[in-house]
Amino acid sequence: MIVASPDSLPDYFVFGVIDWHFRHQRPQHLSQMLAHSGRRVFYVSSNFRVDRRSGFEVEPLGTSGNLFSIKLFRSRPSIIYSNAPAPKTIRQLRSSMGLVLEWARTKRSVCFVQHAFWYEIARSIPDSRLVYDLMDSHEGFGNSSPEVIALEEQLLKHADITVATSAWLGELSARYGGRSALIRNACEYELFSRRPEVIHADPVGRRIIGYYGAIAGWLDLDLVEATSRHFPDCCILLIGADTIGAQFRLAHLENVVFIGEVRYELLPFYLHAFDVALLPFKIMPLTLATNPIKIYEYLAAGKPVVSVGLPETAQFGNLIRVAKSDEEFLSAIFSILSAKEDVGEACRRQDFAAKNTWSDRTRDLAHLAEDDSCDPRISVIVITYNNLDLTRACLQSLDTNSHYGNMEIVVVDNASSDGTREFLSDWVRATENRKILLNESNRGFPTANNQGIALADGEYLVLLNNDTFVTPGWLRTLYRHFRFDPSLGLIGPVTNRIGNQAEIDIRYETMEDMVRESRKYTLRHMGETLSLRTVAFFCVMMPRRVMEQVGLLDEAFGLGFFEDDDYCRRVEQCGYKIACAEDVFVHHHLSASFLKMEKEARRAIYRSSKSVYEKKWGKWEPHAKREKGLFGASK
């Protein structure tokens, strides 16, 4: 059973670097703590179910109803580490994630990405923040292709924030100019600090020099062998999956004992038997970037630690022994074994670990991931001319459905006579993000928008008719297309009524039906855009930098008509693309203000504006309608 999404908290989609049931590490710890904090967490596994359809398998993790493992459908078996996903795979995984979002009824989310393979899928999730959990130097792994590294560069550039596990990785992230923060690893203090009633014992009573973790290419087997030979009366206990044939390599050493992989919760049984805990890594790019979890866990048990000189060991100060050479490493072990156990020193180690828990890290992560103070300012400019009921509904939908903290609403009224001006005078006083301008005469659509732009201070500008009703998460989803495609100049949503290909085949009777039916459509087209020659200005977004290059709307178009066609031609002239976002829907009543005019007067305005357009650009080409069954083209 799944619990409802809390109104005040986003869902977290953790795009994992490992399967949930693999070795218990940072991904599982953070996911569990996020769920414990009341957020819903969906852990998207690195493993897939092979199926040509779109879909997913869900596994509840516990009984809380807010933590799940998700396996997406993929048409063929493969692993995520070696190659970037092909376009066909991206489409299938996006479609499968759309089904997950529909099932979960997600309102807003944080996409917490732990491997670059997921970039194209995660960035398509609507109304979400993109957070990259930079845990490793992936170039240090031999199986990362150039395509995967290129994807990681895109992720580092475009993530809302990158959280790095080490200072070395933080410096790497800073090179790409994005926002970044340091969130190191930690420990599950309660588990590792508590000494089990029964602990491991060496069968022949030897003192134990121990290590646990992956026995992989970064483990310095030469140093392990030197330790074995230097301390022949001790047991060198190695716990973990051996993926490099270390057991065969060290088989001639009688005091080296391999336990193999053990369950995470059993690690204290062995750790509390250690007399010395080791970190015998090679110094290489992969380990230079590492913030070892096991050191926090060693310290939580109060154990003396000897480590090679990795950059991240500096934070532990004199709580651990750091060796700059093999000789210093062996000398540090000898010093610990020769000295009497210092209870006070053990307590200081545990005190440090108690202040570096996964709960602490998760609190910091949630604060950073959900902080919208660094979001760019977006100004929504609404032009009104009578139609008070529509204006009221439009503005209410902006407040209810935008889900964007750094938004301002600028309303310019063109001398309404139906109570709109009085309503706006009250409305503007309710919050600080509202501005109004009340014209004494009808200045027309282009001029009023230019007035609104002059009042606005946003980095991004939205021109929005008052006969519209926006849908949940529309604003961030629209804006994110610019974040991922700097060549984009203008973008608008799909809608129910408009004179071009932005109009889709959709049916509903009420606004509640509209929200439900439009969500079905947009979730099927996450991340997709459709190239258009002209985007209608009933709802359009542009970066301020584009507006400053192109200029304001041409006021020669008077009350309206063709000013959007004209602006699109000017945007094209400057070399920018124009598109329709297939994953954003805005309801449109269509020409509510113009329809109140006499038909002949409306025709006269139309003819006059068309003449202005054709003098500038030649014969006007009527807008094409969407072909039945036409879908957006994935970016």
Secondary structure, DSSP 4 states (H G I P E B T S, - for coil): --PPPPTTS-EEEEE-SS-TTSS--HHHHHHHHHHHTT--EEEE-SS-EE-SSS-EEEEE-SSSSSEEEEEEEESS---SSSSPPPHHHHHHHHHHHHHHHHHHT--SEEEEESSGGGHHHHTTSTTEEEEEEE-S-GGGSTT--HHHHHHHHHHHHH-SEEEESSHHHHHHHHTTT--EEE----B-HHHHHSPPSS----TT---EEEEES-BSTTB-HHHHHHHHHH-TTSEEEEES-B-S-HHHHTTT-TTEEEEE---GGGHHHHHTT-SEEEE-B--SHHHHT---HHHHHHHHTT--EEEE--GGGGGGGGGSEEESSHHHHHHHHHHHHHSPP-HHHHHHHHHHHHTSBHHHHHHHHHHHHH--TTSPPEEEEEEE-S-HHHHHHHHHHHHHH---TTEEEEEEEE---SSHHHHHHHHTTS-TTEEEEEESS---HHHHHHHHHHH---SEEEEEETTEEE-TTHHHHHHHHHHH-TTEEEEEEEBSS-SSTTB-----SSHHHHHHHHHHHHHHTTTEEEE-S---TTEEEEEHHHHHHH-S--GGGTTSSSHHHHHHHHHHHTT-EEEEEEEEEEEE--STTGGGS-HHHHHHHHHHHHHHHHHHHSSPPPPPPPPTT--PEE-
